[in-house]
Amino acid sequence: MTLTPSTAARASLSFQNFLPFRSFLPFLPFLCFLSFLPFLPGCSRAPAPPHPWLGAATSVATPAATGARFPNLATDGQTVVMSWLEPGAGDEFRLSYAEWQREQRWGTPIEVAAGKDWFVNWADFPSVVPAHDGPWSAHWLQQKPGGVYAYDVMTRLSADGGRTWSEPHSPHDDGTATEHGFVSIASLGGRPYGVWLDGRKTLGEGHDHGADNPAGSQGAMTLRGAVLTPAGAIDGSEIDARVCDCCQTDAAVSGAALLVVYRNRSEDETRDIQAARLEHGVWTTPVTVHADGWRIDACPVNGPAVAARGDEVAVAWFTAPDQPRVRLAFSVDGGRTFGPPLEVASGKVVGRVDVVLLQDGRAVVSWLAETANGAVIRAQPFNHAGAADVARDIATSNIARSSGFPQMVQVADGLLFAWTENGSIPAVRTAFAPLH
């Protein structure tokens, strides 16, 4: 365009505050570099996304037979095994297990026991427990005449790392046609110790018996324990005279003591989580992990989980005094006392918890949660102050009883999960997720 005198004057005024273009020429390469900086990854102003604490969960094929269900994961800190129930011919069921391999796969399955008179239940499932300082242990439930809920705990031991097993024996000798189950086993000082819910005082009345019994512990489910041997149990004793009828127990070794956690049952039907220690062969008076004050006139079938490293202890549990909740509490003195509970999750949570205590002190809690798209197995790390990172979804599931209780255990460089896929034909599924 042609500048008129007036426009030329305005142009001269407008440019007098700026350097001539040729003055920029020496700085042009540097200015171009500055304009390019925001596009360089290392120079981006946006913060880099945090590194996830847990990698993606990868499915791992299992050697469990078609129709297998109710897996259980157990470790002695060195060896990790998964046991499960699988159907045999006719009404027969088999208890088998496999060992986790360094190559992140399962080894060849080994059968521990089989029978046609077993009590098979979604919440009260068998186990195989390895031990580096003594015999391995296995347990299952055997039906007996007298009622639907008349069954005994049966155990076997292995002195050669699970290859061969002793003759089966029951750790209790009361002979009553009542419930005996919800077993937890841990190796203490080279000897396997088992704890279980024992119904010898219930007279076979079924679940939640004795609710209106004014005699208190008369007719109530009890918690008992004993040392397991190839010839049967020894040094048996009652740990608690009145407990919830059908919630899982759990046990862990804390220092030189055995710590067991379970759901108690008061005379007014308050069912909170308690812990007891076996020290020098004597059980301590149980302590309440936290007084949730959950009063319910039925068994919630939802027990606690415990993990320990020396005096560091973590207990996770489900409760619902006002709404469904998953909680976690730490102890720094081996389970003698517990700190205030941490809220893991609330609202649409089903519970069915597990817990792992990592070497750095974080406790990873897993639980079953409901979502808009169905249920998921979820896991999240916590420290004494609260959540240490975000929750991660491990696998899809559902809240049906036949889906059982998801399991979690730590392996060398990650977390291993196991659960029941309850389709038209049940299946045992496992997944591995690396820890970062």
Stockholm file with secondary structure:
# STOCKHOLM 1.0

chainA/1-436         MTLTPSTAARASLSFQNFLPFRSFLPFLPFLCFLSFLPFLPGCSRAPAPPHPWLGAATSVATPAATGARFPNLATDGQTVVMSWLEPGAGDEFRLSYAEWQREQRWGTPIEVAAGKDWFVNWADFPSVVPAHDGPWSAHWLQQKPGGVYAYDVMTRLSADGGRTWSEPHSPHDDGTATEHGFVSIASLGGRPYGVWLDGRKTLGEGHDHGADNPAGSQGAMTLRGAVLTPAGAIDGSEIDARVCDCCQTDAAVSGAALLVVYRNRSEDETRDIQAARLEHGVWTTPVTVHADGWRIDACPVNGPAVAARGDEVAVAWFTAPDQPRVRLAFSVDGGRTFGPPLEVASGKVVGRVDVVLLQDGRAVVSWLAETANGAVIRAQPFNHAGAADVARDIATSNIARSSGFPQMVQVADGLLFAWTENGSIPAVRTAFAPLH
#=GR chainA/1-436 SS CCCCHHHHHHHHHHHTTSCCGGGTGGGHHHHHHHHHGGGSGGGCSSCCCCCCSBCCCEEECCCCCTTCEEEEEEECSSCEEEEEEEECSTTCEEEEEEEBCTTSSBCCCEEEEEESSBCCCSSSCCEEECCSSSCEEEEEEEECTTCTTCEEEEEEEESSTTSSCCCCBCSCCCCCSSCEEEEEEEEETTEEEEEEEECTTTTTCCTTTTTTCTTTTTTCCEEEEEEEETTEEEEEEEEESSBCTTCCCEEEEETTEEEEEEEBCCTTCBCCEEEEEEETTEECCCEESCCCCCBCSSCCCCCCEEEEETTEEEEEEEECSSSCEEEEEEESSTTSSCCCCEEEEESSEEEEEEEEECTTSCEEEEEEEEETTEEEEEEEEEETTEECSCCEEEEEECCSGGGCCCEEEEETTEEEEEEEEESSSEEEEEEEEEBC
#=GC SS_cons         CCCCHHHHHHHHHHHTTSCCGGGTGGGHHHHHHHHHGGGSGGGCSSCCCCCCSBCCCEEECCCCCTTCEEEEEEECSSCEEEEEEEECSTTCEEEEEEEBCTTSSBCCCEEEEEESSBCCCSSSCCEEECCSSSCEEEEEEEECTTCTTCEEEEEEEESSTTSSCCCCBCSCCCCCSSCEEEEEEEEETTEEEEEEEECTTTTTCCTTTTTTCTTTTTTCCEEEEEEEETTEEEEEEEEESSBCTTCCCEEEEETTEEEEEEEBCCTTCBCCEEEEEEETTEECCCEESCCCCCBCSSCCCCCCEEEEETTEEEEEEEECSSSCEEEEEEESSTTSSCCCCEEEEESSEEEEEEEEECTTSCEEEEEEEEETTEEEEEEEEEETTEECSCCEEEEEECCSGGGCCCEEEEETTEEEEEEEEESSSEEEEEEEEEBC
//
